[in-house]
Amino acid sequence: MFSTIQMAGLPDPDIDQQFYADVPLRRLAAWIVDCLIILGLTVAALILSLFTLTWILPIVATGLSIAYRTIMLQRYSATVGMLWMGIEIRNGGGERVGPQLALLHSTTFSLIFFIPILPIIGMIMMLVTQYKQGLHDLPFGTTAIRTPNV
């Protein structure tokens, strides 16, 4: 687990509870929206390739997922689903994620789904950890918070 020093830039869950209210549920809803977007991208790639990508479809879908999440996270610190649900990913310093962290976070997030028990563990962690972190957040000290009103 990460020390409070590494998470010092994030809102304190005990003092600023509004930043973490309903975040696990919002992350689930955002994930569903993002899955639909990635499915659309995958179908488009399949059609544009005249279905020649069918034999490597899992690789294509994973690559598109990583690319989509990385681009969105480095630009907005959130995917389309997260933007719609009013949440964003922040690093332990409370800042938006940069390009390298966006790629690492996206890759880890996508690869976790190749071992079926890991997403379940991640969902449970979002419910029980202080900063509502999933399994893919822990190595990088990231978490999702409700988007601060600017």
C-alpha positions in Angstrom: 0.0 0.0 0.0 1.2 3.6 -0.6 2.1 5.9 2.2 0.3 9.2 2.8 3.3 11.1 1.5 2.8 9.6 -2.0 -0.9 10.4 -1.9 -0.4 13.8 -0.2 -1.5 15.8 -3.3 -4.9 14.1 -3.5 -8.0 15.3 -1.5 -8.1 13.6 1.8 -11.0 11.0 1.7 -11.9 11.7 5.4 -12.0 15.5 4.9 -13.1 15.9 1.3 -15.5 13.0 0.9 -17.3 14.6 -2.0 -14.3 13.8 -4.3 -14.8 10.1 -3.7 -18.6 9.8 -3.4 -20.0 7.2 -5.7 -16.6 6.9 -7.6 -16.7 3.0 -7.8 -20.2 3.1 -9.4 -19.2 6.0 -11.7 -16.1 4.1 -12.8 -18.3 1.1 -13.6 -20.7 3.2 -15.7 -17.7 4.9 -17.4 -16.2 1.5 -18.2 -19.4 0.4 -19.9 -19.5 3.5 -22.0 -15.8 3.0 -22.9 -16.4 -0.6 -23.8 -19.1 0.4 -26.3 -16.7 3.0 -27.8 -13.9 0.4 -28.1 -16.3 -2.1 -29.6 -17.3 0.5 -32.2 -13.6 1.2 -33.0 -13.0 -2.6 -33.3 -15.9 -3.2 -35.6 -14.8 -0.2 -37.7 -11.3 -1.6 -38.0 -12.6 -5.0 -38.9 -14.8 -3.6 -41.6 -12.1 -1.3 -43.0 -9.7 -4.3 -43.1 -12.3 -6.2 -45.1 -12.4 -8.7 -42.2 -8.7 -9.7 -42.7 -8.1 -8.8 -39.0 -10.5 -11.4 -37.8 -7.8 -13.9 -36.9 -6.1 -11.4 -34.6 -9.2 -9.7 -33.3 -8.3 -9.9 -29.6 -4.9 -8.2 -30.3 -6.6 -5.5 -32.4 -9.2 -4.9 -29.7 -6.6 -4.7 -27.0 -4.4 -2.4 -29.0 -7.3 -0.1 -29.8 -8.3 -0.1 -26.1 -4.8 0.9 -25.0 -4.5 3.5 -27.7 -8.0 5.0 -26.9 -7.4 5.1 -23.2 -3.8 6.5 -23.5 -4.9 9.3 -25.9 -7.8 10.3 -23.7 -6.0 10.1 -20.4 -3.0 12.1 -21.6 -5.3 14.8 -23.1 -8.1 14.9 -20.5 -7.0 12.7 -17.6 -10.2 10.8 -18.4 -11.9 8.7 -21.0 -15.1 9.7 -22.7 -17.0 7.5 -20.2 -15.2 9.2 -17.3 -15.9 12.6 -18.7 -19.5 11.7 -19.0 -19.6 10.4 -15.4 -17.7 13.4 -14.0 -14.6 11.6 -12.8 -10.9 11.8 -13.8 -7.7 10.0 -13.0 -5.1 11.8 -10.8 -1.6 10.8 -9.7 -0.6 10.6 -6.1 0.4 14.3 -6.2 -3.1 15.2 -7.2 -2.1 16.2 -10.8 -3.5 15.0 -14.1 -1.7 12.1 -15.7 1.1 12.7 -18.2 1.8 10.7 -21.4 4.0 8.1 -19.8 1.7 7.4 -16.9 -1.3 7.4 -19.3 0.3 4.6 -21.3 1.4 2.6 -18.3 -2.1 3.0 -16.7 -3.9 2.1 -19.9 -1.7 -0.9 -20.6 -2.0 -2.3 -17.1 -5.8 -1.7 -17.1 -6.2 -3.6 -20.4 -3.9 -6.5 -19.5 -5.7 -7.1 -16.2 -8.7 -8.4 -18.1 -6.7 -11.4 -19.5 -6.8 -13.0 -16.0 -10.5 -13.1 -15.1 -10.1 -12.9 -11.3 -8.1 -9.7 -11.5 -10.9 -7.4 -12.5 -13.0 -8.8 -9.7 -10.2 -8.1 -7.2 -9.9 -4.6 -8.6 -13.6 -3.9 -8.2 -13.5 -5.1 -4.6 -10.4 -2.9 -4.0 -12.3 0.2 -5.3 -14.9 -0.5 -2.6 -12.6 -1.0 0.3 -9.4 1.1 -0.2 -9.2 4.6 1.3 -8.7 6.3 -2.1 -11.1 4.0 -4.0 -8.1 2.6 -6.0 -8.4 -0.4 -8.3 -5.7 -3.0 -8.8 -4.4 -1.1 -11.8 -4.1 2.1 -9.8 -1.9 0.8 -7.0 1.4 0.4 -8.9 1.2 4.0 -10.1 -0.4 5.7 -7.1 -3.3 6.9 -9.3 -6.9 7.1 -8.3 -10.2 8.4 -9.8 -11.8 11.4 -8.2 -14.9 13.3 -9.0 -14.0 16.2 -11.3 -13.3 19.3 -9.2 -15.5 22.3 -10.2 -13.1 24.7 -11.8 
